[in-house]
Amino acid sequence: MSIRYERLGEEVKKTLSEIIREMKDPRISDMTTVASVELTNDLKYAKVKVSVYDKDDEARKASVAALNGASGFIAREVGRRMEIRALPKFTFLLDESIEYSVYISKIIDEINKKDNNQ
């Protein structure tokens, strides 16, 4: 991927983060962050991985579903704020990497506690 697309992806990521934070939809968790944005070379599609930090798996899925439902509004806002002509179609996916790293961290902490108690 060229540097231009990487830069554009980072700008889209920042703009998406602002828009999601400002949205008033109660289905979207307050702990929703944009983890990454992958743009196609023709800029027609964007795969957005979002991380939702919530203990309830249904709440995480509901947040992603709400974002996908609002993708048209989000695309218009991105176009308005970034002043770009070609708006990509956004697809939001749940990024599980943060939850996985928290899980691994807990396992490591438990192992360390067992080692310290012996």
Rosetta blueprint (number, residue, H / E / L):
1 M L
2 S L
3 I H
4 R H
5 Y H
6 E H
7 R H
8 L H
9 G H
10 E H
11 E H
12 V H
13 K H
14 K H
15 T H
16 L H
17 S H
18 E H
19 I H
20 I H
21 R H
22 E H
23 M L
24 K L
25 D L
26 P L
27 R L
28 I L
29 S L
30 D L
31 M L
32 T E
33 T E
34 V E
35 A E
36 S E
37 V E
38 E E
39 L E
40 T L
41 N L
42 D L
43 L L
44 K L
45 Y E
46 A E
47 K E
48 V E
49 K E
50 V E
51 S E
52 V E
53 Y L
54 D L
55 K L
56 D L
57 D H
58 E H
59 A H
60 R H
61 K H
62 A H
63 S H
64 V H
65 A H
66 A H
67 L H
68 N H
69 G H
70 A L
71 S H
72 G H
73 F H
74 I H
75 A H
76 R H
77 E H
78 V H
79 G H
80 R H
81 R H
82 M H
83 E L
84 I L
85 R L
86 A L
87 L L
88 P L
89 K E
90 F E
91 T E
92 F E
93 L E
94 L E
95 D L
96 E L
97 S H
98 I H
99 E H
100 Y H
101 S H
102 V H
103 Y H
104 I H
105 S H
106 K H
107 I H
108 I H
109 D H
110 E H
111 I H
112 N H
113 K H
114 K H
115 D H
116 N H
117 N H
118 Q L
